[in-house]
Amino acid sequence: MKRIVDYQVVEATSPQGLCLRVNEALKNDWQPYGGPVACVNVNGNKALAQAMVKYDSDNCEKYTVGGNLE
């Protein structure tokens, strides 16, 4: 199982803005964790948010065609 090594939440005030921020994070090796949520941010404003994580690359399991670990 992959180990999470970093966590962040990206937020925006529109679906389009959230897509831009998530896509930018994806380019920097972040992966979505769960689904997006609607919330009220610390300033009391409505927002959309997406949790993003990075995984430990040294902890990835590799499988061969037959299903055996390499």
N, C-alpha and C positions, 0 to 999 in steps of 0.2 A: 504494500500500500504506500502511496506517495505521502510524504510528510509536508505539511504546509510550513513554509519558512517566513512568509511575510503576508500581511493583511492590510487592506485599505478599503475605504468606502468612497466611491465617486458619486457626486450628486449634481443635479441640474434642475432647472425649473420647467423644462419641457421634454417630451419624449425625444425630439430631435437632438436637443442638447445632451441628453443622457447617452444617446447612440454615439455622438461624436466623442464623448469622454471615455466610454467603454472601448470604442475602436482604437483610440489613442493608447489606452492602457494595454490592449491586446498586442499592439505593436512593440510594447516593452515587456513582453513575456508574462503579463498578468492574465489570469483566467477568471471568468465569472464564478462566483460561489453562491449557489441558490439563484433565485429570481429577483427581478427588480421590485422595489416597494415604493409606495407613496407614503410620505411622512411629513412631519413638521420639523424643520431644522432648528439649530440652537438659537437662531434669530427670530423664531416664530413664523417663518415663511414656509409655505407649502413647497415641497421638493419631491423629486424622484431620486431614488438612490439604488446603487448596485454594489454589493460586496465583491471585492476582487482579491484573489490570492496568488501567491507564487509558490511553486512546489520545489522541493529539494531535487535537483536534477541527478544527484548521485544515488538517489534512492529509488530510481525507476526500475521496474522489473521488465526484462526483455524476454520475449517468448519466440521460439522458433516455430516453423510451420506445424510441427507435430505437437506443439503445446508445451514443450519442455523449456525450463529456464536455461538461458545461455550461460 
